[in-house]
Amino acid sequence: MNNTQIERNTNHCLSTSAARWGSLACDDETAWSPVRDLWDIPAGLTYLNHGGYGYAPHAVIAAKSRHFAEISANPMGVFCHGLEDRLLPIRDTIADLVGAGRGDLVLVENATNGMNIVAASIKLKPGDEVLLTEHEYGAVFNIWQRRCQESGATLVTADMPWPVESDDQIVDAIENAITERTRLLVFSQITSSPAVRLPAKRICSIARDRGVLTCIDAPHAPAVVDLDLDTLGCDFYTASCHKWLCGPVGTGFLYVRPEHQALIKPSVVSWGRMKPAKPEGWQDWFTWIGTRDLSGFFSLPVAIDVLSQIGWDNFRRRSHYLVQAARQRIEELTGMQAMVPKQQTFDSDTFVPMIAMPIPTPVAAAFDLRARLHAEHKIEVPVYAIGDQTYLRVSAHAYTTLDEIERLVGVLRREFAGQRLPRPSRVPFCPTLASAGLQQPLVATV
Ligand SMILES: Cc1ncc(COP(=O)(O)O)c(C=O)c1O
């Protein structure tokens, strides 16, 4: 499909969607079928890894191509005549979307970039502790491991409950790991491989009471969580827009609480603002960071528009329904239960659009299974180890269908045929990071 066709289809879908879609029943496959048409998922591909790499709707792809063409064809027009007038309203739109003050957020490439900026900016000294949960993303471990090595601070990991039975368990695990030396707590709002939502507000409040700064790693939160960063209580918050928000790759943001903004150092130092203007506040340093491709940021409003057309609540309820369907079917197939509490009914405060399902594949065969699902069945789904147990993580966005979940389960049924499946039970507890003697994070990167 060429760009003109994509844009024509997009306009068609968006204009009809605005007229047609009110509240969509989460289990009505027919009603959801035109929503899938907002994406251009290749025929035959079952894409169940939105949590890894978001699939952009074709309106977003078209907008990005259009903006890239414009930047390439008219660089002076884009960069020198009115760049700030164009870019800064997008920053404000994102701030409004996530409930942050407009002066408290900057656009960055992704959550990783935001986390690096925090790590480079925060003052640490020998004896300080940086506390991460053992379920943090591998790259985030690397960032803080390096920062601690440079500064003489110590990286400490909190053992996490697994299976997870309640928020209280999570809060207790983190609180128990805080010491007098803890300077900063880094945690995911929704973890990657375990796919667990942490009670961020409670955790921030406890950390604040104990005099500990908080940095939330949140690439999975935009579009999933009703965000109100002004009241969440964190000090730093970093996210990507390419996952559940369906923005283009290379778009994200960093929120910094006002009292820390003067400390923040951009990872790339440039003019800050377009000359002859000079940077005045902390945000200005993030506007001009060299001549770069801004087409992704320019296209972000389209992603927000697509999700608004579908309906944020529609998307979340549909995703919840499909994730629960996957959970139930895979549990029935394997006899192994998911490690998070059952969520029979939708609850926007705990909703997670993906689930990690234990499967009876040996850890050593996990990579092969993933490769086979991709190569032989055109199913994209991550298969990975947490401790000594293999998991498969199913993501569901608005384009996902029940048929795709059934297809995955059918293929798994054939895969597991002939294997002795465990009797219905909880899978064993995984060894914690500390007891496993691991230096690396316990969870795999998916
Ligand atoms: C919990 C978590 N943190 C950080 C990242 C890194 O996100 P990005 O590559 O968009 O910076 C991921 C990516 O999957 C993630 O799941």
The ligand as an SDF file (V2000), in Angstrom:
LIG
                    3D

 16 16  0  0  0  0  0  0  0  0999 V2000
    9.7950   -1.9990   31.4850 C   0  0  0  0  0  0  0  0  0  0  0  0
   10.5700   -1.4640   30.3200 C   0  0  0  0  0  0  0  0  0  0  0  0
   11.4270   -0.4770   30.5320 N   0  0  0  0  0  0  0  0  0  0  0  0
   12.1310    0.0770   29.5260 C   0  0  0  0  0  0  0  0  0  0  0  0
   12.0010   -0.3870   28.2370 C   0  0  0  0  0  0  0  0  0  0  0  0
   12.7640    0.2760   27.1450 C   0  0  0  0  0  0  0  0  0  0  0  0
   11.8720    0.9770   26.2970 O   0  0  0  0  0  0  0  0  0  0  0  0
   12.4180    1.7470   25.0440 P   0  0  0  0  0  0  0  0  0  0  0  0
   13.2170    0.7620   24.2510 O   0  0  0  0  0  0  0  0  0  0  0  0
   11.2200    2.2430   24.3390 O   0  0  0  0  0  0  0  0  0  0  0  0
   13.2870    2.8410   25.5610 O   0  0  0  0  0  0  0  0  0  0  0  0
   11.1300   -1.4460   27.9690 C   0  0  0  0  0  0  0  0  0  0  0  0
   10.9930   -1.9620   26.6110 C   0  0  0  0  0  0  0  0  0  0  0  0
   10.3570   -2.9310   26.3380 O   0  0  0  0  0  0  0  0  0  0  0  0
   10.3870   -1.9910   29.0300 C   0  0  0  0  0  0  0  0  0  0  0  0
    9.5130   -2.9930   28.8350 O   0  0  0  0  0  0  0  0  0  0  0  0
  1  2  1  0
  2  3  1  0
  2 15  2  0
  3  4  2  0
  4  5  1  0
  5  6  1  0
  5 12  2  0
  6  7  1  0
  7  8  1  0
  8  9  2  0
  8 10  1  0
  8 11  1  0
 12 13  1  0
 12 15  1  0
 13 14  2  0
 15 16  1  0
M  END
$$$$
